[in-house]
Structure formats: structure tokens, C-alpha cells
Amino acid sequence: MKLLHVDSSINGANSVSRQLTKDVVAQWLADAPDTQVEYLDLAVNTPSHFSQDAMGFRLPPSSETLTDAQRSENALSEALVSQFLAADVIVVGAPLYNFSIPTQLKAWIDRLAQAGRTFKYTESGVVGLAAGKTVIAALSRGGIYSNSEAGRAMEHQETYLKTVFGFFGITDVRVVRAEGTDMGAENRAQALETADRCIKVLANQTFDPQTAEAAA
């Protein structure tokens, strides 16, 4: 089994989402010690943002019409999507920045969203091609958004990640949240305690996404 551990926070050692992903991976390895882990730090190795040159993957790599810039972007996109497709489990750390995910994480996802690799178009609609994987999204939020209709309408972090991974055909998307971490020491401690309890369940390889519980 292969696990891809992805971080995107720019806050280094002070990052809550990085601590969450570290704990998720540790818990997964406790249950499945033979798992191979590959690490990707998007704040350090940030893919260039999607551009006209980055659309070169729509053309054959050997195409004479590709520019050097397109070939370079092609290689980057191919490396990232191949790494993603090779993983059985993807643990993604995603802090909430200005109601959404970090641009570094969005740049990575833009490289993964390739017709013919992670999804395809058919006469009856889009079909995801990355089925069978497990995604564990470790989310950190300075405020609290999950307990009100207004808050849920404002966040485009969890909703986006569930949508895009679902678009890729992944039905087992698990979410652990630590929210309210900037609302005082007591709220932060409570958020981390709640997240820790969730991790012990969510990082269980026998987790049942239908019941949101660890399978017996």
C-alpha cells in the first residue's frame, strides 16, 4: 500500500494542518506498518500556477507544436498526476486561507485534473478515473464554520475538496477538522483534542465511509 502525504500550509512548524497530517499518517502507520509513505510539501515545492503553457498536456508529448515551456510544464504535470495515481491513500493538509484553500494546493489540484487520467467525458456525463482511493483531508481553521448555515456558506475548503476528489471518482473522502484555533487558548486546545479523537477513527484503514465509523 502506498500513502501520499501532502502539506500545503505556509506556516511551517506553527502550522496546525501540518500537525494534523503528521498525526494522521502516524495513526495510519500504526494500523498498517507496511505502508510506503511519500511526502510532498507544496509550500516548498510549489507547482507553477496553471497557465496557457500548462495546458500542453492536452497535446502529445512528442508533438512538434509544443514549445520548450510547454514540454517543461508537461513533465511537471505528468510527474504529479502519476504520483497521485500511484497512491492508494492520500493525506492532504489544507488550512483555510481567506475562505478557501492555499493557492499552492489549488495549483497541485489543477495539475491532477487531466481528462483521460483522473476523469473522462462520456455521452452520459463525467466519469472519475481515480476510484478506489482513500483521501483524508486534514483541515485547520482559525474560526468556526461548521456549526452554522452562514459559516458553511462562507467556507470553500472542505466543500471544494470533497467536490474535486469526488469528481475524480473517489468516494472515500474522510475529513478531520480543527477549527476555532485562533479564538483563544481554550478553543485551540479543544479543537486539537477533538481532531485527535477523530484521527483515531478516520485514519483506520477499515473505516466505513457509509457509517463514518471504524469497521469492526
Secondary structure in CASP SS format (residue, H / E / C, confidence):
PFRMAT SS
TARGET T0000
AUTHOR 0000-0000-0000
METHOD secondary structure of the structure
MODEL  1
M C 1.00
K E 1.00
L E 1.00
L E 1.00
H E 1.00
V E 1.00
D E 1.00
S C 1.00
S C 1.00
I C 1.00
N C 1.00
G H 1.00
A H 1.00
N H 1.00
S C 1.00
V H 1.00
S H 1.00
R H 1.00
Q H 1.00
L H 1.00
T H 1.00
K H 1.00
D H 1.00
V H 1.00
V H 1.00
A H 1.00
Q H 1.00
W H 1.00
L H 1.00
A H 1.00
D H 1.00
A C 1.00
P C 1.00
D C 1.00
T C 1.00
Q E 1.00
V E 1.00
E E 1.00
Y E 1.00
L E 1.00
D E 1.00
L C 1.00
A C 1.00
V C 1.00
N C 1.00
T C 1.00
P C 1.00
S C 1.00
H C 1.00
F C 1.00
S C 1.00
Q C 1.00
D H 1.00
A H 1.00
M H 1.00
G H 1.00
F H 1.00
R H 1.00
L C 1.00
P C 1.00
P C 1.00
S C 1.00
S C 1.00
E C 1.00
T C 1.00
L C 1.00
T C 1.00
D H 1.00
A H 1.00
Q H 1.00
R H 1.00
S H 1.00
E H 1.00
N H 1.00
A H 1.00
L H 1.00
S H 1.00
E H 1.00
A H 1.00
L H 1.00
V H 1.00
S H 1.00
Q H 1.00
F H 1.00
L H 1.00
A H 1.00
A C 1.00
D C 1.00
V E 1.00
I E 1.00
V E 1.00
V E 1.00
G E 1.00
A E 1.00
P E 1.00
L C 1.00
Y E 1.00
N C 1.00
F C 1.00
S E 1.00
I C 1.00
P C 1.00
T H 1.00
Q H 1.00
L H 1.00
K H 1.00
A H 1.00
W H 1.00
I H 1.00
D H 1.00
R H 1.00
L H 1.00
A C 1.00
Q C 1.00
A E 1.00
G C 1.00
R C 1.00
T C 1.00
F E 1.00
K E 1.00
Y E 1.00
T E 1.00
E C 1.00
S C 1.00
G E 1.00
V E 1.00
V E 1.00
G E 1.00
L C 1.00
A C 1.00
A C 1.00
G C 1.00
K C 1.00
T E 1.00
V E 1.00
I E 1.00
A E 1.00
A E 1.00
L E 1.00
S E 1.00
R E 1.00
G C 1.00
G C 1.00
I C 1.00
Y C 1.00
S C 1.00
N C 1.00
S C 1.00
E H 1.00
A H 1.00
G H 1.00
R H 1.00
A H 1.00
M H 1.00
E C 1.00
H E 1.00
Q C 1.00
E H 1.00
T H 1.00
Y H 1.00
L H 1.00
K H 1.00
T H 1.00
V H 1.00
F H 1.00
G H 1.00
F H 1.00
F C 1.00
G C 1.00
I C 1.00
T C 1.00
D E 1.00
V E 1.00
R E 1.00
V E 1.00
V E 1.00
R E 1.00
A E 1.00
E E 1.00
G C 1.00
T C 1.00
D C 1.00
M C 1.00
G C 1.00
A H 1.00
E H 1.00
N H 1.00
R H 1.00
A H 1.00
Q H 1.00
A H 1.00
L H 1.00
E H 1.00
T H 1.00
A H 1.00
D H 1.00
R H 1.00
C H 1.00
I H 1.00
K H 1.00
V H 1.00
L H 1.00
A C 1.00
N C 1.00
Q C 1.00
T C 1.00
F E 1.00
D E 1.00
P C 1.00
Q C 1.00
T C 1.00
A C 1.00
E E 1.00
A E 1.00
A C 1.00
A C 1.00
END
